[in-house]
Amino acid sequence: MKFAKKPRWAAVIGIVGIVAIVGAIVAGVGAAPAETSATEEPQTDSLIKQKPILTVTAVKPSPGRWSDTLSANGNIAAWQEAVVGSELSGLRLAGVSVNVGDMVKRGQTLAHFAGESVAADLAEARASLEESRATLLEAEANVARLKGLSAVLSEQQQNAYVTAGRAASARVKSAQARVQMQEIRMRQTRVVAPDDGMISARSATLGAVPGQGEELFRLIRQNRLEWRAEVPVEDLLRIQPGQVVKLQVAGQETVEGNVRIAGPAIDTTTRNAIVYVDLPVDTAARAGLFVKGEFQIGESAAQTVPNSAVVMRDGFAYVFRIDEEQRVGKTRVEVGRRQGGRIEILSGIDAGTLVVNQGAGFLADGDTVQVVSALALAAASSGR
């Protein structure tokens, strides 16, 4: 059986068709992925850039007036301290009535000595005074009789009577002085407070025999304390009597005092002067404390933000500004005073600049954020 031969041109056309189909398939397989990646890659980048990495709150600097302050350190000490000592010697302490920390009044008995020997000396002095007065009375009577006997007595005899009268008068005065001395000693057997105040130290011991002038007690007069601040000489002109001073006493609330006077002398070693600040009588501060204080110099305008808006990095202060696209920019600022959870911004941003408040510590320059209210952020945090 014979088959009819196909024309040669038909075979050529078939081969060309097959090649074209294979080429189209290969081209389609190679071109399609390239086109897809070209269109999809920019869309992925755009989505990443627009997605916020953190939800934050934002604030603008707030204007206000803040107190100008001057900081200093110093010791708290007694305004005046009185030393109460023994004015007698050789007497035994028979009683001690007060202890350290007791409040006393002027003239109150703090201690007393055994005064039997002083009482005996006083009695003897009084008896001697009476004897001297009796002698004086006799001498005065003799002088009075001279008026009637002047004609029969010699001038020498008359002078003797007058002299005896004067001597008797002198002995009376001497005896009176001895009585007064013994009365003083009797009063000194009671050790009394020289002023109102608080007993800050006690060395008096029951039964001891202290020497004359030996210290028995120390007394903070009127229970008044003062803060002795060490202030550099260049700042002295800013301090005036009457200015308010706030002391930060450990474990206590702020203690307020008032400047009394700035010391006239400058320490040649530290170049500091002592400024004396009166403290209130009812303060809980104690003498001997070393504390920091601030002099309230006056008031000035201040532009402030919350402390949380300022981030310290590498020793410098920064805030994160927020632009219209919710992108943050790290900006270095100069800070000043701190007060009540806020910090003063001296330079770096304007009054209308929007900066990150809560969440600033977790950001980097160029991050995108979502800004919400503080209430919403708190609600979102509590719902986690």
C-alpha positions as CSV (number, residue, x, y, z in Angstrom):
1,M,0.0,0.0,0.0
2,K,1.5,3.3,-1.0
3,F,1.1,6.5,1.0
4,A,0.8,9.8,-0.7
5,K,3.7,12.1,0.1
6,K,3.1,15.4,1.9
7,P,4.5,18.5,0.4
8,R,7.8,19.7,1.8
9,W,6.5,23.2,2.7
10,A,4.0,21.7,5.1
11,A,6.7,20.1,7.2
12,V,8.7,23.3,7.3
13,I,5.6,25.2,8.5
14,G,5.0,22.7,11.3
15,I,8.6,22.9,12.6
16,V,8.5,26.7,12.6
17,G,5.2,26.6,14.5
18,I,6.6,24.3,17.1
19,V,9.6,26.5,17.6
20,A,7.4,29.6,18.0
21,I,5.2,27.9,20.6
22,V,8.2,26.8,22.6
23,G,9.7,30.3,22.4
24,A,6.5,31.9,23.5
25,I,6.4,29.5,26.5
26,V,10.0,30.2,27.5
27,A,9.5,33.9,27.1
28,G,6.3,33.8,29.1
29,V,8.0,31.9,31.9
30,G,11.0,34.2,32.1
31,A,9.1,37.5,31.6
32,A,6.2,37.0,33.9
33,P,8.2,36.8,37.2
34,A,10.3,39.8,36.3
35,E,7.2,41.9,35.7
36,T,5.6,40.7,38.9
37,S,8.6,41.5,41.1
38,A,8.9,44.9,39.5
39,T,5.4,45.7,40.5
40,E,5.2,44.1,43.9
41,E,8.5,45.3,45.4
42,P,7.7,49.0,45.6
43,Q,4.3,48.2,47.1
44,T,6.0,46.1,49.9
45,D,8.5,49.0,50.7
46,S,5.7,51.5,50.9
47,L,3.7,49.4,53.3
48,I,6.7,48.9,55.6
49,K,7.5,52.6,55.8
50,Q,3.9,53.6,56.5
51,K,3.4,51.1,59.3
52,P,4.0,52.7,62.8
53,I,6.4,50.9,65.1
54,L,5.0,52.4,68.3
55,T,2.0,54.1,69.7
56,V,2.9,57.3,71.6
57,T,1.5,60.4,73.1
58,A,2.6,63.9,72.1
59,V,2.9,67.3,73.7
60,K,4.0,70.8,72.9
61,P,6.2,72.9,75.1
62,S,4.1,74.9,77.7
63,P,5.0,78.4,78.7
64,G,4.9,79.5,82.3
65,R,6.8,81.3,85.1
66,W,9.2,79.4,87.3
67,S,11.1,80.3,90.3
68,D,14.8,81.2,89.9
69,T,16.8,79.1,92.4
70,L,20.3,78.9,93.7
71,S,21.4,75.5,95.1
72,A,23.9,75.2,98.0
73,N,24.9,72.7,100.7
74,G,25.5,73.2,104.4
75,N,25.1,72.1,107.9
76,I,22.2,72.6,110.3
77,A,23.4,73.9,113.6
78,A,22.0,75.5,116.8
79,W,21.3,79.3,116.4
80,Q,23.0,79.8,119.8
81,E,24.1,77.1,122.3
82,A,24.4,78.0,126.0
83,V,26.8,76.1,128.2
84,V,25.5,75.6,131.7
85,G,28.3,74.9,134.2
86,S,29.0,74.7,137.9
87,E,29.7,77.9,139.7
88,L,30.8,76.2,142.9
89,S,33.5,73.7,143.7
90,G,33.7,70.9,146.3
91,L,30.0,70.3,146.4
92,R,28.2,67.0,145.5
93,L,25.5,66.9,142.9
94,A,22.4,65.8,144.9
95,G,19.9,65.8,142.1
96,V,19.7,66.0,138.3
97,S,16.2,67.0,137.0
98,V,16.5,67.0,133.2
99,N,17.9,64.9,130.4
100,V,18.9,65.4,126.7
101,G,15.9,66.4,124.6
102,D,13.9,68.0,127.4
103,M,12.4,71.4,126.8
104,V,13.1,73.8,129.7
105,K,12.0,77.3,130.7
106,R,14.2,80.2,131.8
107,G,15.0,79.8,135.6
108,Q,13.9,76.2,135.7
109,T,16.1,74.0,138.0
110,L,18.2,71.6,136.0
111,A,20.2,70.1,138.9
112,H,21.1,70.9,142.6
113,F,24.0,70.5,144.9
114,A,24.0,69.3,148.5
115,G,24.0,72.7,150.3
116,E,24.4,71.9,154.0
117,S,27.9,73.4,154.2
118,V,26.8,76.5,152.3
119,A,23.8,76.9,154.7
120,A,26.2,76.7,157.7
121,D,28.5,79.3,156.2
122,L,25.5,81.5,155.6
123,A,24.3,81.2,159.2
124,E,27.7,82.0,160.4
125,A,27.9,85.1,158.2
126,R,24.5,86.3,159.5
127,A,25.6,85.9,163.1
128,S,28.8,87.8,162.4
129,L,26.7,90.6,160.9
130,E,24.5,90.8,164.0
131,E,27.6,91.0,166.1
132,S,29.0,93.8,164.0
133,R,25.8,95.7,164.2
134,A,25.8,95.4,168.0
135,T,29.3,96.8,168.1
136,L,28.3,99.6,165.8
137,L,25.4,100.5,168.1
138,E,27.7,100.8,171.0
139,A,30.2,102.9,169.1
140,E,27.5,105.2,167.9
141,A,26.3,105.7,171.5
142,N,29.8,106.6,172.6
143,V,30.1,109.2,169.8
144,A,26.7,110.7,170.8
145,R,27.9,111.1,174.4
146,L,30.9,113.0,173.2
147,K,28.7,116.1,172.7
148,G,28.2,116.4,176.5
149,L,31.7,115.4,177.5
150,S,33.7,117.4,174.9
151,A,34.9,119.8,177.7
152,V,36.4,117.1,179.9
153,L,37.8,114.7,177.3
154,S,40.9,115.3,175.4
155,E,41.0,115.6,171.7
156,Q,42.8,112.3,171.5
157,Q,40.0,110.5,173.4
158,Q,37.4,112.1,171.3
159,N,39.2,111.0,168.1
160,A,39.4,107.4,169.4
161,Y,35.6,107.2,169.9
162,V,35.0,108.6,166.4
163,T,37.4,106.1,164.9
164,A,35.9,103.2,166.8
165,G,32.5,104.2,165.5
166,R,33.7,104.3,161.9
167,A,35.5,100.9,162.3
168,A,32.3,99.4,163.7
169,S,30.4,100.7,160.7
170,A,33.0,99.3,158.3
171,R,32.8,95.9,160.0
172,V,29.0,95.9,159.6
173,K,29.4,96.5,155.9
174,S,32.0,93.7,155.6
175,A,29.7,91.3,157.4
176,Q,26.8,92.3,155.1
177,A,29.0,91.5,152.1
178,R,29.9,88.1,153.6
179,V,26.2,87.4,154.1
180,Q,25.4,88.4,150.5
181,M,28.3,86.2,149.3
182,Q,26.9,83.2,151.2
183,E,23.4,83.9,149.9
184,I,24.8,83.9,146.3
185,R,26.5,80.6,147.0
186,M,23.2,79.2,148.4
187,R,21.4,80.2,145.2
188,Q,24.2,78.7,143.1
189,T,23.5,75.3,144.7
190,R,20.6,75.2,142.2
191,V,21.7,75.0,138.6
192,V,19.1,76.8,136.5
193,A,18.4,77.3,132.8
194,P,19.6,80.6,131.5
195,D,17.0,80.7,128.8
196,D,14.1,78.8,127.2
197,G,15.3,76.0,125.0
198,M,16.1,72.3,124.6
199,I,18.8,70.3,126.4
200,S,21.2,69.2,123.7
201,A,23.9,67.6,126.0
202,R,24.3,66.5,129.6
203,S,27.4,65.6,131.5
204,A,26.0,66.1,135.0
205,T,26.1,62.8,137.0
206,L,24.3,62.2,140.2
207,G,26.8,62.1,143.1
208,A,29.6,63.7,141.2
209,V,31.7,66.6,142.6
210,P,32.4,68.8,139.6
211,G,34.9,71.5,139.7
212,Q,34.1,75.2,139.4
213,G,33.3,76.1,135.8
214,E,32.9,72.5,134.7
215,E,30.2,72.0,132.0
216,L,27.0,70.2,133.2
217,F,24.6,70.9,130.3
218,R,24.3,72.4,126.9
219,L,21.1,74.2,125.9
220,I,19.9,75.2,122.4
221,R,18.5,78.6,123.1
222,Q,14.9,79.0,122.3
223,N,15.1,75.7,120.4
224,R,16.1,77.7,117.3
225,L,18.1,76.1,114.5
226,E,19.8,77.6,111.5
227,W,21.2,76.4,108.2
228,R,24.7,77.5,107.4
229,A,24.9,77.4,103.6
230,E,28.2,77.5,101.8
231,V,27.7,79.9,98.8
232,P,30.3,80.8,96.2
233,V,31.3,84.4,96.4
234,E,30.1,85.2,92.9
235,D,26.5,84.3,93.9
236,L,26.4,86.4,97.1
237,L,24.9,89.4,95.4
238,R,21.9,87.4,94.4
239,I,21.0,86.6,98.1
240,Q,19.1,89.1,100.2
241,P,17.8,88.9,103.8
242,G,14.3,87.5,104.0
243,Q,14.5,85.3,100.9
244,V,12.8,81.9,101.2
245,V,15.0,78.9,101.3
246,K,13.8,75.3,100.8
247,L,15.8,72.5,102.4
248,Q,15.6,68.8,101.3
249,V,15.9,66.9,104.6
250,A,16.2,63.2,104.1
251,G,13.0,61.3,105.1
252,Q,11.0,64.5,105.7
253,E,9.0,67.0,103.8
254,T,10.7,70.2,102.5
255,V,11.7,72.5,105.3
256,E,11.3,76.3,104.6
257,G,13.5,78.9,106.2
258,N,14.4,82.6,105.6
259,V,17.8,84.2,105.0
260,R,19.0,86.1,108.1
261,I,22.3,87.4,107.0
262,A,25.3,86.6,104.7
263,G,28.5,86.2,106.6
264,P,31.1,89.0,106.0
265,A,34.1,86.7,105.7
266,I,35.1,84.6,102.7
267,D,36.9,81.3,103.2
268,T,40.3,81.7,101.4
269,T,40.5,78.0,100.7
270,T,37.0,77.3,99.2
271,R,36.2,80.9,98.1
272,N,32.8,80.4,99.8
273,A,30.8,82.5,102.2
274,I,28.5,81.3,104.9
275,V,24.8,82.4,104.6
276,Y,22.8,82.0,107.8
277,V,19.2,80.8,107.3
278,D,16.7,80.8,110.2
279,L,14.6,77.6,110.4
280,P,11.1,77.4,112.0
281,V,11.1,76.4,115.7
282,D,8.8,73.4,115.1
283,T,11.0,71.9,112.3
284,A,11.8,68.2,112.5
285,A,15.3,68.8,111.3
286,R,18.2,68.1,113.7
287,A,21.4,69.9,114.4
288,G,24.4,68.3,112.7
289,L,22.6,67.3,109.5
290,F,24.3,68.1,106.2
291,V,21.6,69.0,103.7
292,K,21.0,70.6,100.3
293,G,18.9,73.7,99.9
294,E,17.6,76.1,97.3
295,F,17.4,79.9,97.6
296,Q,14.2,81.2,95.9
297,I,15.8,84.2,94.1
298,G,12.7,85.3,92.0
299,E,10.6,84.3,89.0
300,S,11.3,84.1,85.2
301,A,9.5,82.8,82.1
302,A,10.1,79.1,81.3
303,Q,9.2,76.8,78.4
304,T,8.7,73.3,79.7
305,V,7.9,69.7,78.8
306,P,7.2,66.6,80.9
307,N,10.4,64.8,82.1
308,S,9.3,61.8,80.0
309,A,9.7,63.8,76.8
310,V,13.4,64.3,77.3
311,V,15.8,61.4,76.6
312,M,19.4,61.4,77.8
313,R,21.8,59.7,75.4
314,D,25.6,59.9,75.4
315,G,25.4,62.7,78.0
316,F,23.1,64.9,75.9
317,A,19.4,65.7,76.1
318,Y,17.2,64.9,73.1
319,V,13.5,65.1,72.2
320,F,11.7,63.4,69.2
321,R,9.9,65.9,67.0
322,I,6.8,64.5,65.0
323,D,6.3,65.7,61.5
324,E,3.1,65.7,59.4
325,E,3.8,62.1,58.2
326,Q,4.0,60.9,61.8
327,R,7.7,60.4,61.4
328,V,10.0,61.3,64.3
329,G,13.3,63.2,64.2
330,K,15.8,63.2,67.1
331,T,16.6,66.7,68.1
332,R,19.2,67.8,70.7
333,V,18.0,70.4,73.2
334,E,19.5,72.4,76.1
335,V,17.7,71.8,79.4
336,G,17.5,73.9,82.5
337,R,15.5,73.8,85.7
338,R,13.4,70.8,86.9
339,Q,10.3,71.2,88.9
340,G,7.1,69.2,89.6
341,G,7.8,66.5,87.0
342,R,8.6,69.0,84.2
343,I,11.9,70.2,82.7
344,E,12.8,73.5,81.2
345,I,13.8,73.7,77.5
346,L,16.3,76.5,77.0
347,S,16.9,75.9,73.2
348,G,16.6,73.4,70.4
349,I,12.8,73.5,69.7
350,D,10.1,76.2,69.3
351,A,7.0,76.7,71.4
352,G,4.8,75.1,68.7
353,T,6.9,72.0,68.1
354,L,5.1,68.7,68.6
355,V,7.3,66.2,70.4
356,V,6.9,62.6,71.7
357,N,6.0,62.4,75.4
358,Q,5.3,58.8,76.5
359,G,7.4,56.3,74.6
360,A,10.3,58.6,73.6
361,G,12.8,56.3,75.2
362,F,12.1,53.5,72.7
363,L,12.4,55.4,69.5
364,A,15.2,56.0,66.9
365,D,15.6,58.8,64.4
366,G,13.3,58.3,61.5
367,D,10.8,55.9,63.1
368,T,7.1,56.2,62.3
369,V,4.7,56.4,65.2
370,Q,1.0,56.5,65.9
371,V,0.0,59.4,68.1
372,V,-2.9,58.9,70.5
373,S,-4.2,60.6,73.6
374,A,-2.8,59.6,77.0
375,L,-6.2,58.2,78.0
376,A,-6.2,55.9,75.0
377,L,-2.6,54.8,75.5
378,A,-3.4,53.9,79.2
379,A,-6.5,52.0,78.1
380,A,-4.5,50.1,75.5
381,S,-1.8,49.2,78.0
382,S,-4.2,48.0,80.6
383,G,-5.9,45.8,78.0
384,R,-2.7,43.9,77.1
